[in-house]
Amino acid sequence: MDIFLKVLLLIFSVGLIAVVLLQKGKSAGLSGAISGGAEHLFGKTKARGMELVLQRVTVGLAAGFFIMSILVAVLVD
């Protein structure tokens, strides 16, 4: 059980790293740092196609990674 949880955690972590690296940067520079958050907050830039898929996969893998990290910390001595 202990090895299985650690392998699953490793799969989630490598998958999360790969998906984050596949994503394209939303904004660059100081002007992007100032206005980029507001555009994302109010929904001016809507993700479509592959960006939306990568965003959803990232959220799923991040949630799985956090859950697996907690499980490994609690169950494995």
Buried (B, 14 or more C-beta within 10 A) or exposed (E): EEEEBEEBBEBBBEBBEEBEEEEEEEBEEEEEEEEBEEEEEEEEEEEEEEBEEBEEBBEBBBEBBEEBBEEBEEEEE
